[in-house]
Amino acid sequence: MKYQQLTKEQFLALHKEFSEFLATQQIDVKEWNKIKMENPSMANEELNIFSDVVWEDVLTKTEYLEHISENHINLFKCESDLIIRIYIKLNDENISFLNEANFQWFLKNPLNEQFEYFKAEKKYTKARNSELFELIEMGSQISKGALFKVISELID
């Protein structure tokens, strides 16, 4: 398995797509139920293959990631051959990016001396989607890039 198996909730949300995936392999509902009962390892392998297909599609379409923690924000723009990272460090331990009021204050006062900004880019050292998946596993979330774009304009 290249990525990770989807959760039960994710499979339920993708029920139609999973049915179509099975149909491409000439597996109907009756056959699928039989496989689940008689050959659970084969059923699990089908779930793994489908999960990888879904992850590959999602990661290929991913343009931005962000990871927000107590005192740090990492924003990523995921281009085809390189990744651009903006790192924001909060220098006041009495406030937190995870507190909604503090985060809103940051958005209204991004040039305050409490914040340090760093921007860099690097070429992928592995396959693009594998690197993006690793960032997601470490807590990054896929985003539309609004925060990246605002901060990028601010610090450029």
N, C-alpha and C positions, 0 to 999 in steps of 0.2 A: 504494500500500500504506500502510495507516494505522500499522501497527506494524512488526514484522520477521518474516521467514519463519522458521518453526520449523526446528530442526536436524533432521538425518537421524534422530538417536536419538529426538527428540520425535515425528517422523512415525511411526517404527516403533512407539513406545509407543501411538500413537493410530490404529493401522492400521484397527481396526474402525470408529472414528468417521469416518475419512477415506473408507472404503468407503461408509458410509451417506451421507456428504456427496455423494460422486459419484453415488450412486444417486438422490438427490433431483434430479439434473440428467440423469437417464436415461443415465448413463455406467456401463457394466459393465466388468469386468476386461479383456475383449478390446478394447473401445473405448478404455479408458484406455491400454493398451499401444500401441495404434495412434497415439493422440494424442502420447504420449511420443516415439515414433519419427519421426512425420511432421510434428509441429508442436510442437517443444519450447517455444516461447514461449507457446503456449496452455496447455501443461501447467504451465509455471511460473506463469502467471496463476492457474490453479486452485489451485496450492499456496499462492500469496499470499492468495487469497480465503479459503481454509480457515484459514490461519494467523491472519488477522485475526479470523475468527469465534471461534477458540479463545482468542486473546488477549483479545478483548472479553468473553467469558464469564468467564475467569479474573480479569480486572481488576474486573469488576462484582462478583464475589464476594469480592474482597480487602478485608479489614478492617484489617489491620495490616501494616506494613513495618518492617524494621530494617536499619540499616547500621552495621557494627562495623568500626572501623579501629584502628590502633596506639593513638592517644590520644583517640579520640572515639567516642561511640555516638550515633546518631540513631535515635530510635524514633518511629514515626508511627501514629496512629490515623486511619484514612481513613473519615470519615463521608460522607454523601451530598452535603452542601453545603460542608463545610470539612474541613481537615486539622489535626490536633493533633500538635505536635512536641515531644518531650522530647529535649533535647540534654545529653549528659553529657561533661564534659571531664575528662581525667585530667591532673593537674598534675605527675606524676612521670615523667620521661623514661626512668627506669631500668626501668620495668615497662610492659607492653603488654596491651591488651585482647585481642590476638590470641594471647597465650600462655595456654593452657588453665589452668594453675595460677594465673596472675595474674587471669584472669577469674573463677575460682572464689573467689579471695580477695575480689574486688570484690563478688560476690554475697553473701558472708558479712559484709562490712564496708562496706555502701553509704554509711554516714554518716561514713566516714573523711574527714579534711580534704583528702585527695588528690583528691577529686571535687567538681566544681562542676556544678550542675544549672540548666537553664533550660527553661521550658515556655512555649509560645506556640501560638496557633492562627491560621489564616488561611482566608479563602474561596479557592476555586480560581479561578485567573485564566484557565484554559482548561477544556476538558472534563475532568471528574474522571479518567476512565480514561487520558487523554493525560498528565496530570500524574503519575499513578501509574507509567505506563510509563517516563516520563523518570527517575523516581527509581530504577526497576529498572535502567535502562540505566547509571545512575551507580553501581551496585553494591548497591542495596538488595535485600533478599530478602523474600519474602512470609513472614509468621510467623503464629502463632496468638495473639500478643499477650501472652503470659505475662510477659515482661520489662517491657513497657509498663505492664501493670496493676500489677505490684509496685512499680515506680519511681513511677508516678503516685500510688499510695496513700502512698508514703513522702514525697513532696515536697508533697503537697496539705495 
